[in-house]
Amino acid sequence: MRIIAMWINVIKNRAALIFLMACSVFSLPLLAAPDFSAMKQSAILAGAAYGEKAEIQKTLSDLKLPFIQTAVLPGSEVSYFLTNIHQEQSNNKQAKTVQMIAVRGTANLQNVMVDLDVNFVQDKILNIQVHQGFASAAQAVYNHVKPLLKKDMAVQTTGHSLGGAVAVILAMYLQKDGYNIQPFMTFGQPKVSNVGGTQAFPDLPLTRVVTKEDIVPLVPPLSPLQLSNLDIYWHSGEEVILLKADKYSITSGLKSMARATKFTSALPSEDNLNAHKMTTYLNLIESKLHQAKEVPYKTGISVFGMSFD
């Protein structure tokens, strides 16, 4: 009986993997080259969210952006600030004004790893499974910032680390409520939902920017043994992997998730700590502003004889 059960699980896992690979292929968007200038601006704003009010105001002043609001929400360490940014339009020379919400994350990688160890909960607003802590923080930000938002203006969110995770769910709340969500970026963002949750928001215009050694976007890791019920943490959007010098890679779907299978339970190393820092992200983005070259990303992973590459 154990042998039969084992083979049933193998068949289920194989079928689930084929299903995921098929979903990944058929839902794969045409991946455009990243706008590294826009990425730099979002990264600066995500980093500024760690500062106090005076520091945020100075950063916005340097960028010639207005300061609208910042708040530390009661009962938590979650904070955000609101500004307006300007986006050039491809069809004319006028810039569009977009409301930008930047959410503070945490610079402590150990805290990130602890906070990630939370089960899914059903979100009553989004009707999907989400990480409880991230959703609670996103709901708090949403309730606080909503009176300041204009429904006739587009919205973006951004954040680093846990702030990026909150920014994704916040964007989902805003999209669900009818706001026009513009393409937005997060940095070093962990997973926030499962397969069903990401498929419920197929048009969420998210780009996840990561570095190769940053382990936060990889956790919780993907295990082939979890594929049978598909109730696993799963990323939304496309993933831009910042490599050294002018190089970068773009992945999405199953191939993006496959990187997590190489994750180990060992304590983060010094390389992991440095790779997660906002300064590392900014330096790697800076090196690609004038020249950037996309290279294929190879996971080197295969399951049941099927390659993720």
Secondary structure, DSSP 8 states (H G I E B T S, - for coil): -HHHHHHHHHHHHHHHHHHHHHHHHHT--------HHHHHHHHHHHHHTTS-HHHHHHHHHHTT----EEEE-TTSS-EEEEEEEEEE-TTSS-EEEEEEEEE---S-HHHHHHHT---EEEETTTTEEEEHHHHHHHHHHHHHHGGG--TTSEEEEEEETHHHHHHHHHHHHHHHTT--B--EEEES----EEHHHHHT-TT--EEEEEETT--GGG-S---GGGTTT--SEE--SEEEEE-STTEEEEEEHHHHHHGGGG--SS---HHHHHHHSHHHHHHHHHTTSS--EE-------EETTEE--
